Amino acid sequence: MSRASTVAVVVIVLLILPTSLALAADWPQFRGPDRDGRSAETGLIDGWGEGGPTELWRVPLGAGYSGMSIVGDRLFTMDSDGESEYLVALDAGSGAEIWRTRIGGLFTNDFGDGPRATPTFHEGALYSVGSLGDLTVVSAADGSVVWSRDLQEDFDSELPNWAFTSSPLILGDAVILEIGGSSNRTIGAFDRANGELLWTGGEGEIAYSSPVVVPFNGVTQIVGLTKNGLTALSTEGETLWTSEFVPDLGIKPASPVFVAPDLIFVSASYEAGAKVVRMVADGDSVGVEEVWAHGLMRNHFNGSVEVDGHLCGFDKAFLKCIDAATGEQTWIKRGLGKGSLIRADGKLIVLSERGKLVLLAADAERLVELASHQALTGRCWTQPALANGTLFLRNTAEIVAYDLAAGS
């Protein structure tokens, strides 16, 4: 090959490589790679025509609100069949079912039957929690069960009114989640290899939230939201700090949001509102102080996402953006009802509870709508998931996949 030909090939590879790499991002757990509703993907479309984005596939699914985790060419979620709840693997490219594994009995409710939590993928295994408290780990390859625990039986946990909803967090060799046990056993950690209990910690009844990891001052904190409020635990389950947040309210499903370098945001509906605390270094430990608290942001069933030091999320039926440091509102969008959203490639991808898909610029100072499309009907309480240029949306009866990759 001549030198000119070699240079031409190198140039072509360099032109192609960044685009392909930019789109190669998985969504392996609740609220994405870092459990914060954000994806590092780039190269996504900036809008679409009247027909909406290109639909890749649409398949029926059993009842449930479980989120979707996508790794490589597989999508994992949970559903039900009227008698039991299942962990399901689908082909991410076609929606075809690959396997399904029963994980427990069926939770029924006037607001919808079936599982609520999102399965977590880690190193070839899937960690899931059924609505009745069945913590089950299976092989992602074929769905075979590795181990399981019954949270109600093992920890004297009462079935919450709205079921078990905490999505498992993997940290090192531990799988961590709200377990709702009595006597200082709100959150528990299990050996992810065999299910043995490693530790329990935290006080207060579970509040339907999922814990997150917040690093600060060299300390790895597991931050959860219980009925009492915010609780930060060490990797050994020791309480590092607490911050009261509407202790008379036990429904707080939106996970805490870390706003670097030192803020933590928490919000809940039912007139609870929101608050921000600032973490403060205290020698080798961490403390917190309240920055502000008000009722201008009331996240209900899904949480907010951070955009340039601001928080964008649903204040009940209003989509808003507020300054994390001051709590001041910068913009508001009406007409969607309640909903959920994620952030990727300088955009906010919003799904209303009535199935309307809206694309906004991720602009903290002003509202810029780029496109919208009626993607689903019925109740849409499950957060969108984005992986490898494809957007996945779900209601209680089906999943739909849209191509959001620019130039595809």
C-alpha positions in Angstrom: 0.0 0.0 0.0 1.3 3.4 -0.9 1.9 6.1 1.6 -1.0 8.2 0.2 -3.3 5.2 0.5 -2.2 4.5 4.1 -2.9 8.1 5.0 -6.3 8.0 3.4 -7.2 4.9 5.4 -6.1 6.4 8.6 -8.1 9.6 8.0 -11.2 7.5 7.2 -10.8 5.5 10.4 -10.3 8.6 12.5 -13.4 10.2 11.0 -15.5 7.1 11.7 -14.1 6.0 15.1 -15.3 9.0 17.2 -18.9 8.6 16.1 -19.0 4.9 16.7 -17.4 5.2 20.1 -19.7 8.1 21.1 -22.8 5.9 20.6 -21.4 2.9 22.4 -22.9 3.5 25.8 -24.9 1.0 27.9 -27.6 1.8 30.5 -27.0 -1.0 33.0 -29.2 0.0 35.9 -31.8 2.3 37.4 -31.4 5.9 36.1 -28.4 5.0 33.9 -24.7 4.3 34.3 -24.3 6.6 37.4 -27.8 6.4 38.7 -28.4 10.1 38.0 -30.5 10.1 34.9 -27.6 11.1 32.7 -25.9 9.4 29.7 -22.5 10.3 28.2 -23.7 9.5 24.7 -23.2 12.1 21.9 -24.2 12.2 18.3 -27.9 12.1 18.9 -30.5 13.8 16.7 -31.6 17.3 17.4 -35.3 16.7 16.5 -37.6 14.9 14.1 -40.5 15.5 11.7 -44.2 15.2 12.2 -44.0 11.4 12.2 -41.7 11.4 15.2 -38.3 9.6 15.5 -37.7 6.4 13.6 -39.5 3.5 15.4 -37.4 0.4 15.4 -39.8 -2.0 17.1 -42.7 -2.2 19.5 -43.6 -5.3 21.5 -46.2 -6.2 24.1 -45.1 -6.7 27.7 -46.9 -7.8 30.9 -48.0 -5.3 33.6 -45.4 -3.5 35.7 -43.5 -0.3 36.2 -40.0 -1.8 36.2 -37.4 0.2 34.3 -35.1 -1.0 31.6 -31.4 -1.9 31.7 -29.6 -2.3 28.5 -26.1 -3.9 28.0 -24.8 -4.7 24.6 -27.5 -6.3 22.5 -29.8 -7.2 25.4 -32.5 -5.3 27.3 -33.5 -6.5 30.8 -36.7 -5.5 32.6 -39.5 -7.1 34.8 -43.1 -7.8 34.1 -46.0 -10.0 35.2 -48.6 -12.4 33.7 -51.5 -12.0 36.1 -50.1 -14.6 38.6 -46.4 -14.1 38.9 -43.6 -11.6 38.3 -40.7 -12.2 35.9 -37.3 -11.0 35.0 -37.2 -10.8 31.2 -34.4 -10.5 28.6 -35.2 -9.1 25.2 -33.1 -8.6 22.1 -32.4 -4.9 22.1 -32.3 -4.7 18.3 -35.7 -6.4 17.7 -37.6 -6.8 20.9 -37.7 -10.6 20.6 -37.8 -12.4 24.0 -34.7 -14.4 24.8 -35.6 -15.7 28.2 -37.8 -15.1 31.2 -37.4 -16.2 34.8 -40.1 -16.2 37.5 -38.9 -14.2 40.5 -41.9 -14.3 42.8 -45.6 -13.8 43.4 -47.7 -10.9 41.9 -48.3 -7.6 43.7 -51.7 -6.2 42.8 -52.9 -2.6 43.3 -55.5 -0.2 42.1 -52.7 1.9 40.5 -51.2 -1.0 38.6 -50.0 -4.5 39.2 -46.6 -6.0 38.9 -42.9 -5.1 39.7 -41.7 -1.6 40.4 -37.9 -1.9 40.7 -35.3 -1.9 37.9 -32.9 -4.9 37.5 -29.2 -4.1 37.8 -26.6 -5.6 35.4 -23.1 -6.2 36.7 -20.4 -8.6 35.4 -22.7 -11.0 33.7 -25.3 -11.1 36.5 -28.7 -9.5 37.0 -29.9 -8.3 40.4 -33.6 -7.8 40.8 -36.2 -7.1 43.5 -39.8 -8.3 43.1 -42.7 -6.3 44.5 -43.2 -8.8 47.3 -39.6 -8.6 48.4 -37.9 -11.4 46.5 -34.2 -10.4 46.0 -33.1 -12.6 43.1 -29.8 -12.8 41.2 -29.7 -14.6 37.8 -27.2 -15.2 35.0 -27.7 -12.6 32.3 -26.9 -15.2 29.7 -29.8 -17.6 30.3 -31.8 -16.4 33.3 -30.7 -19.2 35.6 -31.0 -18.4 39.3 -27.7 -17.9 41.2 -29.2 -17.1 44.6 -32.3 -15.4 46.1 -33.4 -13.9 49.5 -36.9 -13.3 50.8 -36.8 -9.9 52.4 -40.1 -10.3 54.3 -39.2 -13.7 55.7 -35.5 -13.1 56.4 -35.7 -9.6 57.9 -39.2 -9.5 59.4 -40.0 -6.8 56.8 -43.6 -5.8 56.3 -44.8 -5.5 52.7 -45.0 -1.8 52.0 -48.4 -0.4 50.9 -46.9 0.3 47.4 -44.7 -2.8 47.4 -40.9 -3.2 47.4 -39.5 -0.8 44.9 -35.8 -0.3 45.6 -33.5 -1.0 42.7 -30.2 -2.8 43.7 -27.0 -0.8 43.9 -23.7 -2.6 43.3 -20.7 -1.3 45.2 -17.6 -3.5 45.2 -18.6 -7.0 46.3 -21.9 -5.8 47.8 -25.4 -5.5 46.5 -27.2 -2.7 48.5 -30.9 -1.8 48.7 -33.7 -0.8 51.0 -34.9 -3.9 52.8 -37.3 -2.5 55.4 -36.2 -4.6 58.3 -37.0 -3.7 61.9 -34.4 -2.5 64.4 -32.0 -0.4 62.5 -32.2 -2.4 59.3 -33.7 0.0 56.7 -30.9 -0.6 54.2 -29.0 -3.8 53.8 -25.9 -5.1 51.9 -25.5 -8.6 50.6 -22.5 -10.5 49.2 -23.2 -10.4 45.5 -21.6 -13.8 45.0 -23.7 -15.8 47.4 -26.4 -13.5 49.0 -24.9 -13.7 52.6 -25.8 -10.6 54.6 -22.9 -8.3 55.1 -24.5 -5.5 57.1 -27.6 -3.5 57.8 -28.0 0.1 58.7 -30.2 3.2 58.7 -33.3 4.0 60.8 -36.8 4.7 59.6 -39.3 2.9 57.4 -38.4 2.5 53.8 -39.8 5.3 51.5 -39.7 3.5 48.1 -36.4 5.1 47.1 -33.1 3.6 45.7 -29.7 4.4 47.3 -27.0 6.2 45.4 -23.2 6.6 45.9 -21.9 10.0 46.8 -18.1 10.5 47.2 -16.9 13.5 49.2 -13.8 14.3 51.2 -12.3 10.9 50.4 -15.3 9.1 51.9 -17.6 6.8 49.9 -21.1 7.4 51.1 -24.2 5.3 50.4 -27.0 7.9 50.6 -30.6 6.7 50.9 -33.9 8.3 51.6 -36.0 6.8 54.3 -39.2 8.0 56.0 -37.1 10.0 58.4 -35.1 11.7 55.6 -31.6 11.5 54.2 -29.3 8.9 55.6 -25.6 8.5 54.7 -23.9 5.2 55.5 -20.4 4.0 55.2 -19.4 1.0 53.1 -19.7 -1.0 56.4 -23.2 0.3 57.2 -22.2 2.8 59.8 -24.3 6.0 59.9 -22.2 9.0 58.8 -24.8 11.7 58.9 -28.6 12.2 58.7 -30.8 15.1 57.6 -34.5 15.2 58.4 -36.9 15.6 55.5 -40.6 15.5 56.1 -40.5 12.6 58.6 -44.3 12.3 58.7 -44.3 11.3 55.0 -43.5 7.8 54.0 -43.7 8.1 50.2 -40.5 9.5 48.8 -39.6 7.4 45.7 -37.3 9.9 44.0 -33.6 9.1 44.7 -31.3 11.8 46.1 -29.3 13.7 43.4 -25.7 14.7 43.9 -24.7 18.1 42.5 -21.0 18.4 42.4 -18.9 19.3 44.3 -20.8 19.3 47.6 -24.6 19.5 47.3 -27.3 16.8 47.7 -30.9 17.5 46.5 -33.9 15.6 47.7 -37.6 16.0 46.8 -41.0 14.4 47.3 -44.6 15.1 46.3 -47.7 15.3 48.6 -46.7 18.9 49.4 -43.4 17.8 50.8 -41.3 20.0 48.4 -37.5 19.9 48.2 -34.4 20.7 50.1 -30.7 20.9 49.4 -27.9 20.1 51.9 -24.3 21.0 51.6 -21.7 18.4 52.7 -19.0 19.8 54.9 -15.6 18.2 55.6 -15.0 17.5 59.3 -11.5 16.1 59.5 -11.7 12.7 57.9 -15.5 12.6 58.2 -18.4 14.4 56.5 -21.3 16.5 58.0 -24.1 18.4 56.3 -25.9 21.7 56.6 -29.2 22.8 55.1 -28.9 25.3 52.2 -32.5 25.8 51.4 -35.9 24.1 51.5 -39.2 25.1 49.8 -42.2 23.7 47.9 -41.4 24.7 44.4 -40.2 21.3 43.3 -42.2 18.2 44.3 -40.8 15.1 42.5 -43.4 12.4 42.6 -42.5 9.0 41.1 -39.4 10.0 39.2 -36.4 12.1 40.1 -34.7 15.2 38.7 -31.5 15.5 36.6 -28.7 17.9 37.0 -27.9 20.5 34.3 -25.1 23.0 34.8 -25.7 23.3 38.6 -29.5 23.3 38.2 -32.1 20.6 38.7 -34.7 19.8 36.0 -37.6 17.7 37.0 -41.4 17.5 37.5 -43.0 19.5 40.2 -46.1 17.3 40.2 -47.6 18.3 36.8 -45.2 21.1 35.9 -41.8 20.5 34.3 -39.3 23.0 35.9 -35.7 23.9 36.3 -34.3 25.4 39.5 -30.9 26.6 40.6 -29.5 23.9 42.9 -27.6 26.5 45.0 -30.5 28.9 45.6 -33.7 27.0 44.8 -34.8 29.8 42.4 -36.8 28.7 39.4 -35.4 29.5 36.0 -38.1 28.1 33.7 -41.4 26.1 33.7 -43.3 24.0 31.1 -47.0 23.3 31.5 -49.3 20.8 29.8 -47.5 17.5 30.2 -49.0 16.3 33.4 -46.5 14.3 35.5 -43.6 12.6 33.9 -40.0 11.6 33.9 -36.8 12.7 32.0 -33.2 11.9 31.3 -30.3 13.9 30.0 -27.9 13.1 27.1 -25.9 15.0 24.4 -27.0 18.5 25.5 -30.7 17.5 25.5 -33.5 16.5 27.9 -35.5 13.5 26.8 -38.9 13.8 28.5 -41.8 11.3 28.7 -45.1 12.5 30.1 -47.3 10.1 32.1 -49.7 10.1 29.1 -47.0 9.0 26.7 -45.9 12.2 25.0 -42.2 12.2 24.1 -40.6 15.7 24.2 -37.1 16.7 23.3 -35.7 19.9 25.0 -32.4 21.6 25.0 -30.6 20.9 28.2 -30.5 24.7 28.9 -30.7 25.7 32.6 -31.6 29.3 31.9 -34.4 29.0 29.3 -37.0 26.6 27.9 -36.2 25.4 24.4 -38.4 22.7 22.9 -36.9 20.9 19.9 -39.5 18.3 19.1 -42.4 16.2 20.4 -44.3 13.0 19.5 -47.1 10.9 20.9 -45.0 7.7 21.6 -47.3 5.7 23.9 -50.8 5.7 25.4 -52.0 4.7 28.8 -50.1 5.2 32.0 -46.4 5.9 31.5 -44.6 6.0 34.9 -41.4 4.3 33.9 -38.4 6.5 33.1 -36.9 6.4 29.6 -33.7 4.5 29.0 -31.0 5.3 26.4 -28.4 2.9 25.1 -26.2 2.9 22.0 -28.2 5.5 20.1 -31.6 3.9 20.9 -34.3 5.2 23.2 -36.5 2.7 25.0 -39.9 3.7 26.5 -42.4 1.6 28.4 -45.9 1.8 29.7 -47.8 -1.0 31.5 -48.5 -3.0 28.3 -45.6 -2.5 25.8 -42.1 -1.4 25.1 -41.1 0.8 22.1 -37.7 1.5 20.7 -36.7 4.6 18.8 -33.6 5.4 16.8 -32.0 8.6 18.1 -28.6 8.3 16.4 -27.9 11.2 14.1 -27.1 10.1 10.5 -28.3 6.5 11.0 
